[in-house]
């Protein structure tokens, strides 16, 4: 998982919007057959986008800059 502890909070808030947009775009695309999707490069890209978004969220929560849940 990416480490964002060295990034300023203001920059993370900007990256959060970008990361969510990338995640949402990839998560809502039609994927066709689920079995072939899991083996596709798009599946890996979605996994990386999800990890990036979650890592930014976790770092912001640690800093008390955002609350989720």
ChimeraX attribute file (.defattr): number of C-alpha atoms within 10 A of each C-alpha:
attribute: neighborCount
match mode: 1-to-1
recipient: residues
	/A:1	11
	/A:2	11
	/A:3	11
	/A:4	16
	/A:5	14
	/A:6	7
	/A:7	11
	/A:8	10
	/A:9	17
	/A:10	11
	/A:11	9
	/A:12	20
	/A:13	16
	/A:14	10
	/A:15	15
	/A:16	19
	/A:17	12
	/A:18	13
	/A:19	22
	/A:20	18
	/A:21	14
	/A:22	17
	/A:23	20
	/A:24	14
	/A:25	12
	/A:26	18
	/A:27	17
	/A:28	8
	/A:29	9
	/A:30	9
	/A:31	15
	/A:32	8
	/A:33	8
	/A:34	11
	/A:35	9
	/A:36	10
	/A:37	14
	/A:38	12
	/A:39	10
	/A:40	12
	/A:41	10
	/A:42	15
	/A:43	17
	/A:44	13
	/A:45	15
	/A:46	17
	/A:47	15
	/A:48	15
	/A:49	21
	/A:50	19
	/A:51	16
	/A:52	22
	/A:53	22
	/A:54	17
	/A:55	19
	/A:56	24
	/A:57	22
	/A:58	17
	/A:59	18
	/A:60	22
	/A:61	13
	/A:62	12
	/A:63	12
	/A:64	10
	/A:65	13
	/A:66	12
	/A:67	11
	/A:68	7
	/A:69	2
